[in-house]
């Protein structure tokens, strides 16, 4: 029964990851299409980006905590691939958003957005080298 629940859980994780990567990629496209933000608008992104990072931290922590169960049920390589896709998307989004702020705010934008990528990188690091079945 546990294996069946974990398999369904793995399918749910895969679905959620696919949706997240799609959402990130849409965000990149949207950000790239926008004009440069005013400094006031750019500063308004601080809270949403910090909140997003808080959510990413929780998800990555949970994914790392479940590593043994995912690996034992042959899902480790799939989780790693998902994390790698999320990391690529997060880096692209950080680049797109940072390009839309003034030179004065670019370091701050890069630092804030970089926290999300760093969190996802923790997950990639945790799953790197996992064996498949």
N, C-alpha and C positions, 0 to 999 in steps of 0.2 A: 504493500500500500504506500509506503514512504517513497519508493522509487516512482510510482505513478504520480504522486503529488509533486515530487521534485521535477519530473518530466514536464508536467503541466506548468510548474513554476518556471522551468527553463524556457518553455514556449512563451510564457508571459513576459519573461525578461527579454527574450529575443524581439518580441513584438514591440515592447516599450523602447528598446534600443533603436530599432528601425524607425520608430516614430520620432524619437529624439534626434537622430541623425538627419531625418527629413526636415524637422523643424529648424535645426541649426543651419542646414543648407539654404532653406528659405530665408532665414535671417541674414545670411551672407548676401544673397541676391538682393534682398530689400535694402540692406545697408549700403551696398555698392551703388544702388540707384539713387541714393539720397544726396542732397547737396551737403556741403560742409556745415556742421552744426555751429550755432553761436556758442560762445563760452558758457552762457547761462543754461542753454539746452544740454550741452555736454555735461555740465556739473549735475544736472538733473538725472543723469544716468547712473550716478554713483550708487544710490540706494538700490535700484533694481539689479545692477550688476553684483553688488554685494549679497543681495538676497539670493540671486541665482547661484552664486558661489556657495552659499550656505546649503542650498539644496543639493548641489553637486557633491559637497563634502559628505552629506548623509548617505547619498546613493553609493558613492565610492566606498565609504566605510562599510556599508552593508554588503556590498559586492565582495570586498576583501574578507569580511567575516564569514561569508558563505563559500569561500574558495574551496575548502576541503570537500564539501558536499557537491559542489559543481564538478570538481575534478573527478571525484569518485564515480560520478554518473556521466562521465564522458563529455561534459559541457565546458570544460576549461578552455580548450582552444576556441570555441565559439564565443565565450565571454571575452577572451583576449581580443579576438577580431572585432567584436562590438566596441570594446574600449578604444582600440586603435582608430576605428572609424569616428568615434566621438571625439577623440583627441585631435584628429585631423580637422574635423569640423570646427572645434573650439578654437584652434589656432587660426583657421581661416576667418572666423567671425571676429576674433580679436584684431586681426590685421585690418579687416574691413571697417570696423568701428574706429580703431585708432586713426585710420586715414581720414576720418570725417570730423576730426577735432583740430583745433588750432595747434600750431607748433608748441605753444606754451603748455597746452594740456596733454600733448602726446605722451610724455613720460608717465603721467598719472593714469591715463587711459590704458596704456600698455601694461602697467603694473596691476591695475584692477582686473583687466581681462586675463592677464597672465596667471592670476590665482586660479582661475577655472581650469586652465590647461594644466597647471601644476597638480591640481587635485586629480584630474583624470590620469595624468602621468603616474601618480601613485598606484592607481589600479592597474595600469599597463605593466608597471614594474612588478607588482605582486603576481601577475598572471604570466609574465614572460617566462618561457621555458616549460610551461605545463605540458604534460604528455596527453595525447589523445588515447582513445581505446582501440 
